[in-house]
Amino acid sequence: MLKRLCFALALAGLAAAAVASAAPAAAPDSPKGSLVIIGGGLRANNAEVYDRIVALAGGKGARIAVFPTAAGTPEREGQLTVAALNRHGAQAFVVPIAPRLAGTDARKAADDAALADKVRSAGGAFFTGGDQARITGALRHADGSNTAVLDALWTLYRRGGVIAGTSAGAAIMSKTMFYDPPAEVLPMLKNGVNDGKDVAPGLGFVGDDVFIDQHFLIRGRFARMLPVMLAKGYTLGLGIDENTAAVVGPSRDVTIIGYRGALVLDLAGATTNKAQQAFNVSDARISYLDSGDRFNLVNRAYSPGPDKEPLKNIDREHREAIFTTDILGNTSVVNLLEKLVDSDQQRAVGLAFEGPGSRTPERGFEFTFTKVPDTREYATNREDAYSIYRIRMDVRPVKINQPFYSPE
């Protein structure tokens, strides 16, 4: 019995060593800190997210610099965020750099040496929501160079601190960010990306190779990332839903925590038909990461949460054709993907189009989602929650005949 136990422990040790050796090591000059990228709508009772921020900043008593820079009411937003962090054990403080903060000059404050030292010595920083253009406008000089406070933030991050941000504070995490895009998704698919208006440079904490977006599922935003990724050469996009966070560690492992989940768009093997003027993409991959799931930004390996089990064919339901006329609706894409993987169907289709009042109501798009050999599906019976990895996605322009009714 003892020999068998020792043998089992040895095997477990070998397995752990194999997993560890497979994990990509961080480059010597890469940041030692972490990012907590929140998709907006962070609720005061989301203890999991706040506790993780405080823990990564150093634990109880950690000093966390709160930047209400993006906020329309920065004094109120700053104090609310400080209070929320302090309830979870931090010693947070407001950094008075905000264009809308009365009696202050945001650009001048961002080069204040004493303020920069205070940020540099903190264990973490937190950017509130609002307008991300206010953050980049305040923390960068007109020539694009860093202010003293932005340099201090990079020092904090490289040293091992945490940088967190919600909504606008999430948008700034990638090198390219949404700046002033259309309120709706379809105009960007129809008209393409207007550089300098729709998108602009972010602060780039997550690196050069990943594009970040927020309010992702609740606002049906997954499709607006596609033309930006193609225009800017990104092959990897990470979109995080509200009240949910993607925690990015120094080895570039991403862990999803909070209320819902995140989508990963992978265009590494995707193609476009350049002979066709309208937006199109073929052979992309879309994945849904549920809370508790992990994903590595370097080797693109997925790991389901500990309560997930592979879906078996015997468990799948028989469904008729899986179809939606509003793929850009609230959580519509994830709902469709869940129906697809929990069925005996191989394909699901969704349409996106505008109403008859738009300029070009006849121009729409068809999204086709297909199970392929590298697709993986997991589920838990306790909460009916799914993890869905590497579904093939194809998008093509279609003509929508409107109106849909015949006049009497």
Phi, psi and chi 1 to 4 in degrees:
 res  aa     phi    psi   chi1   chi2   chi3   chi4
   1 MET       -  -44.3 -179.7   70.0  176.4      -
   2 LEU   -64.8  -39.0 -179.3   60.1      -      -
   3 LYS   -63.9  -41.4  -73.5 -177.2  178.6  178.9
   4 ARG   -64.3  -38.6  -83.2 -175.5  -72.1  178.4
   5 LEU   -64.1  -44.7  177.9   60.2      -      -
   6 CYS   -62.6  -40.4  -69.1      -      -      -
   7 PHE   -62.5  -42.7 -177.9   66.5      -      -
   8 ALA   -62.8  -42.2      -      -      -      -
   9 LEU   -64.5  -37.6  -70.5  172.1      -      -
  10 ALA   -64.5  -43.5      -      -      -      -
  11 LEU   -60.9  -42.2  -77.0  178.4      -      -
  12 ALA   -61.2  -40.3      -      -      -      -
  13 GLY   -64.6  -40.6      -      -      -      -
  14 LEU   -64.2  -41.0  -73.6  171.0      -      -
  15 ALA   -62.7  -43.9      -      -      -      -
  16 ALA   -62.3  -40.4      -      -      -      -
  17 ALA   -64.7  -38.5      -      -      -      -
  18 ALA   -64.0  -43.2      -      -      -      -
  19 VAL   -62.4  -43.5  170.7      -      -      -
  20 ALA   -63.4  -40.4      -      -      -      -
  21 SER   -69.1  -25.8   63.9      -      -      -
  22 ALA   -76.5  -23.9      -      -      -      -
  23 ALA   -70.6  132.0      -      -      -      -
  24 PRO   -67.6  136.4   22.8  -30.2      -      -
  25 ALA   -82.4  148.2      -      -      -      -
  26 ALA   -71.5  143.4      -      -      -      -
  27 ALA   -64.3  150.1      -      -      -      -
  28 PRO   -56.4  -33.1  -22.9   32.1      -      -
  29 ASP   -98.3    7.4   57.9  -15.1      -      -
  30 SER   -79.5  155.1   61.8      -      -      -
  31 PRO   -59.0  142.3  -24.6   34.8      -      -
  32 LYS   -91.0   -3.5  -63.8 -179.6  175.6   63.5
  33 GLY   -91.5 -170.9      -      -      -      -
  34 SER  -128.7  161.5  -60.9      -      -      -
  35 LEU  -118.9  141.6  -56.3  172.8      -      -
  36 VAL  -121.0  101.1  179.3      -      -      -
  37 ILE  -101.3  111.6  -50.6  173.1      -      -
  38 ILE  -105.7  132.4  -54.4  152.1      -      -
  39 GLY   -77.0   15.9      -      -      -      -
  40 GLY    95.2  172.4      -      -      -      -
  41 GLY    58.7   32.2      -      -      -      -
  42 LEU   -69.8  121.2 -179.7   61.4      -      -
  43 ARG   -88.1  151.7  -63.0  179.1 -177.2  175.6
  44 ALA   -63.7  -22.8      -      -      -      -
  45 ASN   -95.0   10.8   62.6   -3.2      -      -
  46 ASN   -83.2   77.5 -165.5  -30.7      -      -
  47 ALA   -62.2  -34.7      -      -      -      -
  48 GLU   -59.5  -43.4 -174.6  177.5   16.2      -
  49 VAL   -72.9  -48.0  171.3      -      -      -
  50 TYR   -62.4  -41.8  -76.2  110.9      -      -
  51 ASP   -62.0  -38.6  -74.9  -16.3      -      -
  52 ARG   -66.9  -40.0 -175.4   67.2   64.2   90.8
  53 ILE   -60.7  -47.4  -65.4  168.9      -      -
  54 VAL   -63.8  -42.6  173.6      -      -      -
  55 ALA   -61.6  -44.2      -      -      -      -
  56 LEU   -70.0  -22.9  -69.1  170.4      -      -
  57 ALA   -82.6   -6.9      -      -      -      -
  58 GLY   129.2   -1.6      -      -      -      -
  59 GLY    90.6 -164.6      -      -      -      -
  60 LYS   -53.5  130.8 -172.3  175.1 -178.7  179.7
  61 GLY    87.3    2.2      -      -      -      -
  62 ALA   -63.3  137.4      -      -      -      -
  63 ARG   -84.5  123.3  -61.9  -80.1  -70.3  163.1
  64 ILE  -126.5  124.5  -61.2  177.8      -      -
  65 ALA   -85.9  120.6      -      -      -      -
  66 VAL   -99.6  123.5  172.8      -      -      -
  67 PHE  -107.2  104.2  -74.7   77.9      -      -
  68 PRO   -89.3   29.4   33.3  -32.1      -      -
  69 THR   -58.3  -37.6  -44.5      -      -      -
  70 ALA   -81.2  -15.8      -      -      -      -
  71 ALA   -72.3  148.6      -      -      -      -
  72 GLY   -76.3  -28.8      -      -      -      -
  73 THR  -124.5   74.4   54.4      -      -      -
  74 PRO   -62.7  -34.5   18.6  -29.7      -      -
  75 GLU   -63.0  -47.0 -173.5  172.0    1.9      -
  76 ARG   -66.3  -46.6  178.1  177.6 -178.5  -86.7
  77 GLU   -64.0  -39.1 -158.3   64.8   34.9      -
  78 GLY   -63.8  -45.2      -      -      -      -
  79 GLN   -68.0  -38.5  -69.2  -56.3  -35.3      -
  80 LEU   -62.5  -41.6  -73.9  172.9      -      -
  81 THR   -69.3  -41.3  -55.7      -      -      -
  82 VAL   -58.8  -45.2  164.0      -      -      -
  83 ALA   -62.4  -42.2      -      -      -      -
  84 ALA   -63.8  -44.8      -      -      -      -
  85 LEU   -65.9  -40.6  -70.8  165.6      -      -
  86 ASN   -66.8  -31.2  -71.9   -8.2      -      -
  87 ARG   -62.9  -21.7  -77.8 -164.2  -61.4  -88.0
  88 HIS  -104.5   18.1  -67.1  -90.3      -      -
  89 GLY   103.6   -1.5      -      -      -      -
  90 ALA   -82.5  168.7      -      -      -      -
  91 GLN  -119.4   78.0  -68.0 -176.3    9.0      -
  92 ALA   -85.0  156.9      -      -      -      -
  93 PHE  -146.2  151.7   59.9   93.3      -      -
  94 VAL   -85.8  134.5  173.0      -      -      -
  95 VAL   -96.2  114.2  178.3      -      -      -
  96 PRO   -78.8   60.7   30.3  -34.4      -      -
  97 ILE  -121.0  101.1  -60.9  175.6      -      -
  98 ALA  -161.6  125.0      -      -      -      -
  99 PRO   -57.2  -29.5  -24.9   34.0      -      -
 100 ARG   -92.7    7.7  -65.7  -70.0 -176.8   91.1
 101 LEU   -86.1  115.9 -170.6   60.6      -      -
 102 ALA   -61.1  140.4      -      -      -      -
 103 GLY    77.3   11.5      -      -      -      -
 104 THR  -128.4  158.6   64.8      -      -      -
 105 ASP  -114.5  104.8 -177.0  -27.8      -      -
 106 ALA   -60.1  -42.7      -      -      -      -
 107 ARG   -66.2  -39.7  -68.8  179.9  180.0  -85.7
 108 LYS   -68.2  -42.7 -175.4  175.7 -179.6 -179.6
 109 ALA   -62.6  -33.5      -      -      -      -
 110 ALA   -68.5  -13.0      -      -      -      -
 111 ASP  -110.8   12.5  -87.2  -40.1      -      -
 112 ASP   -73.8  121.4 -177.0  -88.0      -      -
 113 ALA   -64.4  -40.4      -      -      -      -
 114 ALA   -66.3  -40.2      -      -      -      -
 115 LEU   -66.6  -40.3 -163.4   54.0      -      -
 116 ALA   -61.7  -41.4      -      -      -      -
 117 ASP   -62.7  -38.4  -74.9  -17.9      -      -
 118 LYS   -65.2  -40.9 -165.5  173.8 -179.1 -178.6
 119 VAL   -68.7  -43.1  170.8      -      -      -
 120 ARG   -60.5  -35.4 -171.7  178.5  -64.3  108.1
 121 SER   -86.8   -3.7   62.6      -      -      -
 122 ALA   -75.7  164.8      -      -      -      -
 123 GLY   -88.6  -14.7      -      -      -      -
 124 GLY  -167.0  171.7      -      -      -      -
 125 ALA  -139.4  150.4      -      -      -      -
 126 PHE  -135.4  124.4 -173.0  105.4      -      -
 127 PHE  -102.5  126.1  -74.3   88.8      -      -
 128 THR   -80.2  176.1   70.7      -      -      -
 129 GLY   -82.0  177.1      -      -      -      -
 130 GLY   139.5 -125.3      -      -      -      -
 131 ASP  -114.8  112.3 -178.9   -8.7      -      -
 132 GLN   -62.8  -23.9   51.8  -96.7   34.7      -
 133 ALA   -63.4  -28.7      -      -      -      -
 134 ARG   -67.7  -32.1  -66.8  174.2 -171.3  151.0
 135 ILE   -70.4  -53.6  -60.1  175.4      -      -
 136 THR   -66.1  -33.9   54.8      -      -      -
 137 GLY   -67.4  -31.4      -      -      -      -
 138 ALA   -85.8  -34.5      -      -      -      -
 139 LEU   -95.2   -4.5  -65.8 -175.8      -      -
 140 ARG  -121.3  145.1  -81.3 -144.4  179.2  100.2
 141 HIS   -72.2  166.5  -62.6  126.7      -      -
 142 ALA   -60.1  -27.7      -      -      -      -
 143 ASP   -85.9    3.2   63.2    0.4      -      -
 144 GLY    92.7   -5.7      -      -      -      -
 145 SER   -77.8  161.8   60.8      -      -      -
 146 ASN   -77.1  143.1  -68.9   -2.8      -      -
 147 THR   -78.8  171.5   59.5      -      -      -
 148 ALA   -62.6  -38.3      -      -      -      -
 149 VAL   -70.3  -36.6  168.7      -      -      -
 150 LEU   -66.7  -39.0 -177.1   52.2      -      -
 151 ASP   -60.4  -38.8  -81.9  -23.2      -      -
 152 ALA   -64.8  -38.7      -      -      -      -
 153 LEU   -62.8  -42.1  -77.3  163.0      -      -
 154 TRP   -64.4  -38.8  -85.9  103.4      -      -
 155 THR   -62.8  -44.8  -59.9      -      -      -
 156 LEU   -57.0  -46.3  178.7  160.0      -      -
 157 TYR   -68.5  -45.7  179.5   38.9      -      -
 158 ARG   -65.5  -31.1  -68.1 -172.1  176.5  109.3
 159 ARG   -72.3  -27.3 -174.6 -174.0   70.2 -124.8
 160 GLY   133.0    5.9      -      -      -      -
 161 GLY   -79.9  178.2      -      -      -      -
 162 VAL  -112.7  139.8   60.5      -      -      -
 163 ILE  -118.2  120.6  -64.6 -178.4      -      -
 164 ALA  -116.8  154.8      -      -      -      -
 165 GLY  -162.3  144.5      -      -      -      -
 166 THR  -119.4  139.1 -178.1      -      -      -
 167 SER    57.5 -109.8 -169.4      -      -      -
 168 ALA   -56.6  -35.7      -      -      -      -
 169 GLY   -68.1  -17.7      -      -      -      -
 170 ALA   -86.7  -38.5      -      -      -      -
 171 ALA   -58.3  -36.1      -      -      -      -
 172 ILE   -71.9  -10.6   61.9  165.9      -      -
 173 MET   -67.5  -27.8  -65.0  -71.7 -177.2      -
 174 SER   -96.3  165.4   50.4      -      -      -
 175 LYS   -67.1  -33.9 -172.7  175.9 -179.4 -179.5
 176 THR  -112.5  136.1  -57.6      -      -      -
 177 MET  -131.4  156.6   68.9  177.6 -168.9      -
 178 PHE   -66.5  134.9  -81.7  112.7      -      -
 179 TYR  -111.2  -67.5 -176.5   72.4      -      -
 180 ASP  -141.8   64.0 -175.8   24.1      -      -
 181 PRO   -78.9  168.1   31.5  -35.3      -      -
 182 PRO   -59.6  151.4  -19.2   30.0      -      -
 183 ALA   -64.9  -31.8      -      -      -      -
 184 GLU  -100.8  160.9  -57.4  -61.8  -31.6      -
 185 VAL   -81.3  -42.4  173.0      -      -      -
 186 LEU   -57.4  -39.0  -92.9  175.1      -      -
 187 PRO   -55.8  -32.7  -29.0   36.9      -      -
 188 MET   -72.5  -36.3 -170.6  163.9  -70.6      -
 189 LEU   -67.1  -38.3  -73.4  177.1      -      -
 190 LYS   -76.1  -40.0  -71.6 -176.6  174.5 -176.7
 191 ASN  -107.2   -8.4  -54.3  -37.1      -      -
 192 GLY    84.8 -175.6      -      -      -      -
 193 VAL  -101.1  125.6  179.2      -      -      -
 194 ASN   -95.5   99.4 -173.5  -14.4      -      -
 195 ASP   -65.7  134.5 -155.9   -8.2      -      -
 196 GLY    93.9  -16.2      -      -      -      -
 197 LYS  -119.4  -60.4 -176.9 -176.7 -175.9  -57.4
 198 ASP   -67.2  -41.2  -62.4  -27.4      -      -
 199 VAL  -132.8  158.1  -64.9      -      -      -
 200 ALA  -157.4  170.8      -      -      -      -
 201 PRO   -64.6  134.7  -24.8   35.2      -      -
 202 GLY   -95.0 -163.4      -      -      -      -
 203 LEU   -93.1  -17.1  -62.4 -175.0      -      -
 204 GLY    75.4   23.8      -      -      -      -
 205 PHE   -62.0  -32.3  -66.5  118.5      -      -
 206 VAL   -81.0   -7.3   77.9      -      -      -
 207 GLY   111.2  179.2      -      -      -      -
 208 ASP   -88.1  -10.8  -62.5  -15.2      -      -
 209 ASP  -107.6    1.4   54.7  -16.9      -      -
 210 VAL  -128.1  131.2 -173.9      -      -      -
 211 PHE  -100.8  133.4 -175.1   71.5      -      -
 212 ILE  -111.1  140.5  -59.1  -69.4      -      -
 213 ASP  -141.2  162.3 -159.8    3.4      -      -
 214 GLN  -134.5  175.6   15.7   72.1   27.4      -
 215 HIS    50.3   42.1  -58.5  -76.9      -      -
 216 PHE   -76.5  -48.2 -149.7   60.4      -      -
 217 LEU   -86.7  -42.6  -57.1  177.7      -      -
 218 ILE   -63.8  -25.9 -158.6   73.7      -      -
 219 ARG  -110.9   10.2  -60.4 -172.7 -172.9  179.1
 220 GLY    59.1   40.8      -      -      -      -
 221 ARG   -91.4    0.4  -76.8 -178.4  168.2  176.9
 222 PHE   -58.8  -33.0   81.6   98.1      -      -
 223 ALA   -74.7  -25.0      -      -      -      -
 224 ARG   -73.1  -17.7   77.4  172.7 -171.7  171.3
 225 MET   -72.4  -29.8 -175.8 -176.5  -78.6      -
 226 LEU   -60.4  -52.3  -69.0  168.3      -      -
 227 PRO   -64.9  -30.0   19.0  -29.8      -      -
 228 VAL   -67.9  -45.0  174.4      -      -      -
 229 MET   -59.9  -43.0  -69.3  175.3   65.7      -
 230 LEU   -67.6  -41.5  -70.3  173.3      -      -
 231 ALA   -67.6  -33.3      -      -      -      -
 232 LYS  -103.8    1.4  -69.4  -64.9 -175.4  178.1
 233 GLY    80.5   19.1      -      -      -      -
 234 TYR   -82.1  139.3  -72.8   94.2      -      -
 235 THR  -107.6   -4.3   60.5      -      -      -
 236 LEU  -134.2  126.6 -161.9   59.6      -      -
 237 GLY  -126.9  140.2      -      -      -      -
 238 LEU  -126.0  115.8  176.7   62.8      -      -
 239 GLY  -116.0  125.8      -      -      -      -
 240 ILE  -112.0  136.6  -53.8  136.2      -      -
 241 ASP   -82.7  171.9 -159.3   26.3      -      -
 242 GLU   -68.5  149.7  -67.5 -173.9   -4.8      -
 243 ASN    58.6   27.5 -154.1   26.0      -      -
 244 THR  -136.8  149.5  -56.8      -      -      -
 245 ALA  -132.8  146.0      -      -      -      -
 246 ALA  -105.1  117.1      -      -      -      -
 247 VAL   -96.8  116.8 -178.1      -      -      -
 248 VAL  -106.3  117.5 -175.7      -      -      -
 249 GLY   -90.8  176.2      -      -      -      -
 250 PRO   -62.5  -27.5   -2.0    0.5      -      -
 251 SER   -86.7    6.9   62.3      -      -      -
 252 ARG    69.2   26.7  -51.0 -156.3   78.4 -158.6
 253 ASP   -79.5  134.8  -88.4  -39.4      -      -
 254 VAL  -108.9  127.7  177.7      -      -      -
 255 THR  -118.7  131.0  -56.2      -      -      -
 256 ILE   -93.2  128.6  -55.3  -59.2      -      -
 257 ILE  -133.7  158.8   62.9  172.8      -      -
 258 GLY   109.7 -151.4      -      -      -      -
 259 TYR   -75.8  -44.5  176.2   67.6      -      -
 260 ARG  -127.4 -111.4 -170.8   76.5 -165.8  -92.6
 261 GLY  -162.8 -161.0      -      -      -      -
 262 ALA  -146.4  156.6      -      -      -      -
 263 LEU  -108.6  141.1  -76.1  175.3      -      -
 264 VAL  -113.5  125.9  174.9      -      -      -
 265 LEU  -107.4  123.2  -59.7 -177.6      -      -
 266 ASP  -117.5  113.8 -170.6  -21.2      -      -
 267 LEU  -108.1   17.7  -55.9 -172.8      -      -
 268 ALA   -58.9  -37.2      -      -      -      -
 269 GLY  -107.6   10.5      -      -      -      -
 270 ALA   -79.0  155.2      -      -      -      -
 271 THR  -131.9  161.5   60.4      -      -      -
 272 THR  -131.2  149.9   60.0      -      -      -
 273 ASN   -90.9   98.6 -179.2   -1.1      -      -
 274 LYS   -73.1  -14.9  -66.0 -176.7  179.7  178.2
 275 ALA   -73.3  -16.6      -      -      -      -
 276 GLN   -98.0  125.2 -170.3  172.9   63.5      -
 277 GLN   -69.4  -37.3  -71.1 -174.3  -13.7      -
 278 ALA   -71.2  154.4      -      -      -      -
 279 PHE   -59.2  137.3  174.5   81.6      -      -
 280 ASN  -158.7  153.9   66.6   93.1      -      -
 281 VAL  -154.5  142.0   64.4      -      -      -
 282 SER  -127.4  147.0  -62.2      -      -      -
 283 ASP    63.2   33.9 -149.6   12.6      -      -
 284 ALA   -79.8  169.8      -      -      -      -
 285 ARG  -126.0  135.8  -67.3  -67.3 -175.5  -88.8
 286 ILE  -123.4  137.0 -176.2  169.7      -      -
 287 SER  -134.0  145.2  -58.5      -      -      -
 288 TYR  -112.5  120.6  173.4   66.9      -      -
 289 LEU  -100.4  118.2  -81.1   67.0      -      -
 290 ASP   -83.6  166.3 -167.8   38.3      -      -
 291 SER   -57.7  129.0 -176.1      -      -      -
 292 GLY   101.3  -16.0      -      -      -      -
 293 ASP   -77.9  159.7  -67.8   -4.8      -      -
 294 ARG  -130.3  152.9  -61.2 -179.4   69.8 -176.9
 295 PHE  -151.2  138.4  171.8   68.3      -      -
 296 ASN  -104.0  128.2 -171.7  -86.1      -      -
 297 LEU   -72.5  -16.3  -62.8  173.1      -      -
 298 VAL   -90.0  -57.7  179.6      -      -      -
 299 ASN   -96.5   -1.6   60.8   23.5      -      -
 300 ARG    58.0   36.5  -53.5 -167.3 -177.6 -168.8
 301 ALA   -91.0  138.7      -      -      -      -
 302 TYR  -106.4  145.0  -64.4   89.6      -      -
 303 SER  -136.6  117.8  -57.6      -      -      -
 304 PRO   -70.3  159.4   26.2  -33.6      -      -
 305 GLY   -60.3  162.6      -      -      -      -
 306 PRO   -65.0  -18.1   21.8  -32.6      -      -
 307 ASP   -97.6    8.3   57.5  -16.5      -      -
 308 LYS   -96.0  145.2  -61.2  -73.1  177.6   57.3
 309 GLU  -129.4  148.8  -64.9 -178.5   -3.1      -
 310 PRO   -59.2  139.3  -20.7   31.5      -      -
 311 LEU   -71.4  134.7  -91.0  171.9      -      -
 312 LYS  -106.4  151.2  -60.8  175.9 -178.1  177.2
 313 ASN   -57.0  -34.2  -73.0  -27.2      -      -
 314 ILE   -65.5  -23.2 -165.3  172.4      -      -
 315 ASP   -87.7  -12.6  -61.8  -34.9      -      -
 316 ARG   -78.5  147.3  -59.3 -177.4 -156.9  -90.4
 317 GLU   -89.6  151.4  -63.2 -178.1   22.9      -
 318 HIS   -84.8  127.4  171.8   69.5      -      -
 319 ARG  -128.8  156.5  -62.4 -178.6 -171.1  -89.2
 320 GLU   -76.7 -172.2  -59.2  -59.9  -34.5      -
 321 ALA   -53.2  134.4      -      -      -      -
 322 ILE   -96.7  120.0  -56.6  171.2      -      -
 323 PHE  -154.3  143.2  176.7   75.8      -      -
 324 THR  -138.8  145.0  178.3      -      -      -
 325 THR   -91.0    1.3   57.0      -      -      -
 326 ASP  -141.6   71.8 -173.1   15.6      -      -
 327 ILE   -67.7  -18.4 -167.1   62.0      -      -
 328 LEU   -95.5   11.3  -57.5 -177.8      -      -
 329 GLY   -75.5  173.6      -      -      -      -
 330 ASN   -55.5  113.0 -178.0  -19.7      -      -
 331 THR    56.8   15.0   70.4      -      -      -
 332 SER   -61.0  -42.0 -178.0      -      -      -
 333 VAL   -65.9  -39.2   64.4      -      -      -
 334 VAL   -70.1  -39.6  172.2      -      -      -
 335 ASN   -59.2  -41.3  -64.9  -20.2      -      -
 336 LEU   -66.3  -43.4 -168.2   76.4      -      -
 337 LEU   -63.2  -38.7  -68.5  175.5      -      -
 338 GLU   -64.4  -41.8  -71.1  175.8   -9.1      -
 339 LYS   -62.9  -39.0  -72.6  179.9 -179.7  177.9
 340 LEU   -64.5  -50.9  174.0   62.1      -      -
 341 VAL   -72.4  -24.3  -60.1      -      -      -
 342 ASP   -96.4   32.4 -161.7   13.3      -      -
 343 SER  -139.7  173.2   76.6      -      -      -
 344 ASP   -91.3    6.4   56.8    0.0      -      -
 345 GLN   -82.6  153.0  -59.5  -64.8  -51.8      -
 346 GLN  -100.4  -13.2  -71.3  -62.2  115.1      -
 347 ARG  -144.9  147.9 -171.7 -179.6   73.8  159.6
 348 ALA  -134.7  150.8      -      -      -      -
 349 VAL  -131.5  139.8  175.3      -      -      -
 350 GLY  -134.8  145.9      -      -      -      -
 351 LEU  -109.4  153.7  -66.8  179.9      -      -
 352 ALA  -135.8  125.3      -      -      -      -
 353 PHE  -158.8  163.3   57.5   91.2      -      -
 354 GLU  -101.0  165.6  -65.5  173.9  -60.7      -
 355 GLY   -75.6  174.2      -      -      -      -
 356 PRO   -64.0  -14.4   19.9  -30.8      -      -
 357 GLY   -82.3   -7.1      -      -      -      -
 358 SER   -79.1  170.5   72.7      -      -      -
 359 ARG   -67.1  -38.8  -73.6 -174.9  176.0 -178.7
 360 THR  -130.7   70.6   53.9      -      -      -
 361 PRO   -66.1  -20.5   24.6  -34.4      -      -
 362 GLU   -77.8  -14.5   74.4  -75.8   -4.5      -
 363 ARG   -91.1  116.8  -68.0  176.4   60.1 -166.4
 364 GLY  -136.3 -174.6      -      -      -      -
 365 PHE  -139.2  143.7  -64.5   89.1      -      -
 366 GLU  -110.0  125.2  178.9 -171.5   76.9      -
 367 PHE  -106.0  122.0  -68.8   73.2      -      -
 368 THR  -113.9  128.0  -57.7      -      -      -
 369 PHE  -115.4  125.8  -55.3   91.3      -      -
 370 THR  -131.9  134.2  -50.8      -      -      -
 371 LYS   -68.9  134.2  -63.3  176.5 -172.6  176.0
 372 VAL  -130.7  171.1  -71.7      -      -      -
 373 PRO   -56.1  -30.3  -30.1   36.8      -      -
 374 ASP   -92.0    7.7   58.7  -16.4      -      -
 375 THR   -70.3  140.7  -63.3      -      -      -
 376 ARG  -133.9  138.7  -63.6  -68.3  179.8  -90.6
 377 GLU  -133.3  134.6  -47.4  109.4  -30.4      -
 378 TYR  -133.0  155.8  -58.9   85.2      -      -
 379 ALA  -153.8  160.8      -      -      -      -
 380 THR  -125.1  133.0  173.1      -      -      -
 381 ASN   -73.6  -24.3  -70.0  -31.2      -      -
 382 ARG   -66.8  -37.5  -73.1  179.2  -63.6  176.0
 383 GLU  -122.5    3.9  -62.0  177.3    2.3      -
 384 ASP    54.0   44.3 -160.5   24.9      -      -
 385 ALA  -106.1  144.6      -      -      -      -
 386 TYR  -121.6  150.5  -65.2   83.3      -      -
 387 SER  -122.5  127.1  -58.7      -      -      -
 388 ILE  -131.4  116.0  -55.0  164.2      -      -
 389 TYR  -118.5  130.4  -53.2  144.3      -      -
 390 ARG    62.1   58.8  -61.0 -168.7   62.8   77.2
 391 ILE   -86.3  134.1  -64.3  -76.0      -      -
 392 ARG   -70.5  138.8  173.1  171.6  171.4  156.1
 393 MET  -129.8  128.1  179.4  175.1   65.9      -
 394 ASP  -123.1  138.3  -59.6  -76.4      -      -
 395 VAL  -126.0  128.4 -174.1      -      -      -
 396 ARG  -137.3  149.7   64.4  169.6 -175.6  158.1
 397 PRO   -73.2  143.5   26.4  -32.4      -      -
 398 VAL  -137.1  159.8  -67.4      -      -      -
 399 LYS   -98.3  126.7 -175.2  176.0 -179.7  179.9
 400 ILE  -106.5  114.8  -53.0  -69.0      -      -
 401 ASN   -78.4  117.4  -67.9  -43.1      -      -
 402 GLN  -126.8  150.6  -64.1 -169.7   50.6      -
 403 PRO   -74.0  163.4   28.5  -35.7      -      -
 404 PHE   -82.8  -12.2  -59.0  122.2      -      -
 405 TYR  -107.4  159.6   56.8   86.5      -      -
 406 SER   -99.6  126.2  -63.1      -      -      -
 407 PRO   -64.1  141.0   21.2  -30.4      -      -
 408 GLU   -83.2      -  -65.8 -178.3   -0.9      -
